[in-house]
Amino acid sequence: MDTESLCRVLAGCTSPDPAVRQASEQQLGEAQKLPGALVGFLSLTTNPNLDIALRQAAAITFKNVVARAWEDRTEEEKQSILVPKEEKAAIRSHLLDALAHAPPLIRTQLAECVKSIVYADYPGEWPDILQTIVGFLGSNEQNKIYGALLALRQLTRKYEFRVLDDREQMSHIVSTAFPTLLNLFQQLLAMDSPSPERGELLKLICKNFWSATYLFIPPLLVQHDQFLGWMTCLLQLVMLQVPNEGQPADTEGRRSWPWWKCKKWALHVSYRIFFTLWKPSSSKVLV
């Protein structure tokens, strides 16, 4: 089914006419089984000429099919849809770019797709995602940096609570991406912008560090220059004056405001890292 036909089917699924809606939903179910359909849904999410509601519908459909049909299942769980290997490769090669350039409503759906695919395919079928992330982190484009931080978060979360078997995987992720991540941290702290987007990026950096150090300290991060660099940045963030511009007047609004959230995560990380280092009994695995 071509993208124009997919658009018509998705639009019909939101029709106020029950008959049209029911027919479109049936067509959508059949379309999901066709070769190339998943790539088609992904391409719709990235098309800036389409209505945002249609793009969001395509993103939700894409997310649901990925969650349902990406991995091989047991006989009891197996679905009638299974994404072909060639289509999986095409999706993996375009997904991070789509995530980086998506508007917030769609970015949320695509981030869930990255999580599902990372948990299923990394590192075996998707080893190059890490280098793509590092490349995006070094970009001058804020949307690429944001997309890279979201994707890196899925990698670090995958191994956050794993103890022995996957320790090397987390160490590899940290040694490959965290030097660039530290440079980004330093650059963001050196800026004078009060934008909430800057606060959001700082928060995501802290959350990645949190996941990477939750059960043990990867070898790179106990190297003197790296440890000093990260601790200095965390201290600077904790001490940073929160911008007055744009700050919500009410307490509830401030709790969800990126600048206060990034400071909260900086304190979470600082407490955890020293608690782990100075009290080995609190951590199951150390360096």
C-alpha positions as CSV (number, residue, x, y, z in Angstrom):
1,M,0.0,0.0,0.0
2,D,1.5,3.4,-1.0
3,T,1.7,6.3,1.5
4,E,-1.2,8.1,-0.1
5,S,-3.5,5.1,0.5
6,L,-2.1,4.8,4.1
7,C,-3.0,8.5,4.7
8,R,-6.6,7.8,3.5
9,V,-6.9,4.8,5.8
10,L,-5.6,6.6,8.8
11,A,-7.8,9.6,8.2
12,G,-10.8,7.3,7.9
13,C,-10.0,5.8,11.3
14,T,-10.9,9.2,12.9
15,S,-14.0,9.7,10.8
16,P,-17.2,10.7,12.7
17,D,-19.1,8.2,10.5
18,P,-19.1,4.8,12.2
19,A,-19.3,2.9,9.0
20,V,-16.3,4.7,7.5
21,R,-14.4,4.4,10.7
22,Q,-15.0,0.6,11.0
23,A,-14.1,0.0,7.4
24,S,-10.9,2.0,7.7
25,E,-9.9,0.2,10.9
26,Q,-10.3,-3.1,9.1
27,Q,-8.2,-1.8,6.2
28,L,-5.6,-0.6,8.6
29,G,-5.4,-4.0,10.2
30,E,-4.8,-5.6,6.8
31,A,-2.3,-2.9,5.8
32,Q,-0.1,-3.6,8.8
33,K,0.5,-7.1,7.4
34,L,1.8,-5.9,4.0
35,P,5.5,-5.8,3.3
36,G,6.9,-2.3,3.6
37,A,3.9,-1.0,5.6
38,L,6.0,-0.2,8.7
39,V,8.4,1.8,6.6
40,G,5.5,3.6,5.2
41,F,4.1,4.5,8.6
42,L,7.5,5.8,9.7
43,S,7.8,8.0,6.6
44,L,4.4,9.5,7.3
45,T,5.5,10.5,10.8
46,T,8.4,12.5,9.3
47,N,6.4,14.3,6.6
48,P,6.1,17.9,7.6
49,N,3.5,18.6,4.9
50,L,0.9,16.3,6.6
51,D,-1.5,17.3,9.3
52,I,0.0,16.7,12.8
53,A,-3.0,14.6,13.8
54,L,-2.4,12.3,10.8
55,R,1.3,12.1,11.6
56,Q,0.5,11.2,15.2
57,A,-1.9,8.5,14.1
58,A,0.8,7.0,11.9
59,A,3.3,7.2,14.8
60,I,0.9,5.4,17.2
61,T,0.3,2.7,14.6
62,F,4.0,2.3,14.0
63,K,4.7,2.0,17.7
64,N,2.0,-0.6,18.2
65,V,3.2,-2.7,15.3
66,V,6.8,-2.5,16.5
67,A,5.7,-3.5,20.1
68,R,3.6,-6.4,18.8
69,A,5.5,-7.8,15.8
70,W,9.2,-6.9,16.0
71,E,10.4,-9.8,18.0
72,D,9.9,-13.5,17.4
73,R,7.4,-14.8,19.9
74,T,6.8,-18.2,21.5
75,E,4.1,-20.3,19.8
76,E,1.5,-19.2,22.3
77,E,2.4,-15.5,21.8
78,K,3.1,-15.5,18.1
79,Q,1.2,-12.9,16.0
80,S,0.1,-13.2,12.4
81,I,2.4,-10.2,11.7
82,L,6.2,-10.4,11.8
83,V,8.4,-7.7,10.5
84,P,10.7,-9.0,7.7
85,K,14.5,-8.7,8.3
86,E,15.0,-6.3,5.3
87,E,12.3,-4.0,6.6
88,K,13.8,-4.0,10.1
89,A,17.1,-2.9,8.7
90,A,15.5,-0.1,6.8
91,I,13.7,1.1,9.9
92,R,16.8,0.9,12.1
93,S,18.7,3.0,9.5
94,H,16.1,5.8,9.6
95,L,14.7,5.7,13.1
96,L,17.1,8.0,14.9
97,D,16.9,10.7,12.3
98,A,13.1,10.5,12.5
99,L,13.3,10.7,16.3
100,A,15.5,13.8,16.1
101,H,13.3,15.7,13.7
102,A,9.9,14.8,15.1
103,P,7.7,17.3,17.0
104,P,7.1,16.5,20.7
105,L,3.9,14.5,20.3
106,I,5.4,12.2,17.7
107,R,8.8,12.1,19.4
108,T,7.2,10.4,22.5
109,Q,5.9,7.6,20.3
110,L,9.1,7.1,18.4
111,A,11.2,7.0,21.6
112,E,9.1,4.1,22.7
113,C,9.9,2.4,19.4
114,V,13.6,3.0,19.9
115,K,13.2,1.4,23.3
116,S,11.5,-1.7,21.9
117,I,14.0,-2.2,19.1
118,V,17.0,-1.5,21.4
119,Y,15.8,-4.1,23.9
120,A,15.3,-6.6,21.1
121,D,18.2,-5.9,18.7
122,Y,21.1,-4.2,20.6
123,P,23.9,-5.0,20.3
124,G,23.5,-8.0,17.9
125,E,21.4,-6.5,15.1
126,W,21.9,-2.9,15.8
127,P,25.6,-2.4,16.8
128,D,25.9,0.9,14.9
129,I,23.3,2.8,16.9
130,L,26.0,3.8,19.4
131,Q,28.2,5.5,16.8
132,T,25.1,7.2,15.3
133,I,24.2,8.5,18.8
134,V,27.8,9.8,19.3
135,G,27.7,11.6,16.0
136,F,24.4,13.3,16.9
137,L,25.7,14.3,20.3
138,G,28.5,16.1,18.5
139,S,26.2,17.9,16.2
140,N,25.4,21.7,16.4
141,E,21.7,20.9,15.8
142,Q,19.7,20.9,19.0
143,N,17.1,18.5,17.7
144,K,19.8,15.9,16.8
145,I,21.3,16.3,20.3
146,Y,17.9,15.8,21.9
147,G,17.2,12.7,19.8
148,A,20.6,11.3,20.6
149,L,20.1,11.8,24.4
150,L,16.7,10.1,24.2
151,A,18.2,7.1,22.3
152,L,21.2,6.9,24.6
153,R,18.8,6.8,27.5
154,Q,17.2,3.7,26.1
155,L,20.6,2.0,25.9
156,T,21.6,2.9,29.4
157,R,18.2,1.9,30.8
158,K,18.5,-1.5,29.1
159,Y,21.5,-2.3,31.3
160,E,20.7,-0.2,34.4
161,F,19.6,-3.0,36.7
162,R,21.7,-5.8,35.2
163,V,24.5,-7.0,37.3
164,L,27.2,-9.4,36.1
165,D,26.5,-10.6,32.6
166,D,25.9,-7.3,30.9
167,R,28.5,-5.2,32.8
168,E,30.8,-5.1,29.8
169,Q,28.0,-3.8,27.6
170,M,27.4,-0.9,29.9
171,S,31.1,-0.2,30.1
172,H,31.3,-0.2,26.3
173,I,28.4,2.3,26.0
174,V,30.0,4.6,28.6
175,S,33.5,4.4,27.1
176,T,32.1,5.1,23.6
177,A,29.6,7.9,24.4
178,F,30.3,9.5,27.7
179,P,33.4,11.5,26.7
180,T,31.3,13.3,24.1
181,L,28.5,13.5,26.6
182,L,30.8,15.2,29.1
183,N,31.9,17.7,26.4
184,L,28.2,18.5,25.8
185,F,27.5,18.9,29.5
186,Q,30.3,21.4,29.7
187,Q,29.2,23.3,26.7
188,L,25.6,23.6,28.0
189,L,26.7,24.8,31.4
190,A,28.9,27.5,29.7
191,M,25.9,28.9,27.8
192,D,23.8,31.8,29.1
193,S,20.5,30.8,27.6
194,P,17.5,30.6,29.9
195,S,15.5,28.4,27.5
196,P,13.7,25.4,29.0
197,E,15.1,23.3,26.1
198,R,18.6,23.8,27.6
199,G,17.3,22.7,31.0
200,E,15.7,19.6,29.3
201,L,19.0,18.6,27.7
202,L,20.8,19.0,31.0
203,K,18.2,16.8,32.7
204,L,18.6,14.0,30.1
205,I,22.4,14.1,30.5
206,C,21.9,13.5,34.3
207,K,19.4,10.7,33.7
208,N,21.8,8.9,31.4
209,F,24.6,9.2,34.0
210,W,22.2,8.0,36.6
211,S,21.4,4.8,34.7
212,A,25.0,4.2,33.7
213,T,26.2,4.3,37.3
214,Y,23.2,2.8,39.2
215,L,24.8,-0.6,40.1
216,F,28.5,0.0,39.4
217,I,30.9,2.6,38.3
218,P,32.1,1.9,34.7
219,P,35.9,2.0,34.5
220,L,36.0,5.1,32.3
221,L,34.2,7.2,35.0
222,V,36.8,6.5,37.7
223,Q,39.6,7.8,35.6
224,H,40.7,11.0,37.2
225,D,40.0,13.5,34.4
226,Q,36.6,11.9,33.7
227,F,35.5,11.7,37.3
228,L,36.7,15.3,38.0
229,G,34.9,16.5,34.9
230,W,31.6,14.9,35.7
231,M,31.7,15.9,39.4
232,T,32.6,19.5,38.5
233,C,29.7,19.7,36.0
234,L,27.2,18.3,38.6
235,L,28.4,20.8,41.2
236,Q,28.0,23.6,38.7
237,L,24.5,22.5,37.8
238,V,23.5,22.2,41.4
239,M,24.8,25.7,42.1
240,L,23.4,27.2,38.9
241,Q,21.0,30.1,39.3
242,V,17.6,29.0,38.0
243,P,16.4,31.5,35.3
244,N,13.5,33.8,36.3
245,E,12.4,34.1,32.8
246,G,9.6,31.6,32.1
247,Q,9.5,30.2,35.6
248,P,6.0,29.1,36.6
249,A,4.5,31.1,39.5
250,D,2.8,28.0,41.1
251,T,4.6,25.2,43.0
252,E,3.1,22.4,40.8
253,G,4.3,24.2,37.6
254,R,7.8,24.5,39.0
255,R,8.0,20.8,39.8
256,S,7.6,19.9,36.1
257,W,9.7,22.9,34.8
258,P,12.9,21.6,33.1
259,W,15.2,23.8,35.1
260,W,14.1,22.5,38.5
261,K,13.9,19.0,37.2
262,C,17.5,19.1,35.9
263,K,18.7,20.4,39.3
264,K,16.7,17.6,41.0
265,W,18.4,15.0,38.8
266,A,21.9,16.5,39.4
267,L,21.3,16.1,43.2
268,H,20.0,12.5,42.7
269,V,23.1,11.6,40.7
270,S,25.5,13.3,43.1
271,Y,24.1,11.6,46.2
272,R,24.0,8.2,44.4
273,I,27.6,8.4,43.1
274,F,29.1,9.2,46.4
275,F,26.9,6.8,48.3
276,T,28.0,4.0,45.9
277,L,31.7,5.0,46.1
278,W,32.0,5.6,49.8
279,K,29.7,2.8,50.9
280,P,30.5,-0.3,48.9
281,S,28.0,-2.4,50.8
282,S,25.2,-0.3,49.3
283,S,26.1,-1.4,45.7
284,K,25.9,-4.9,44.4
285,V,28.7,-4.3,41.9
286,L,31.5,-1.8,42.0
287,V,34.4,-1.1,39.6
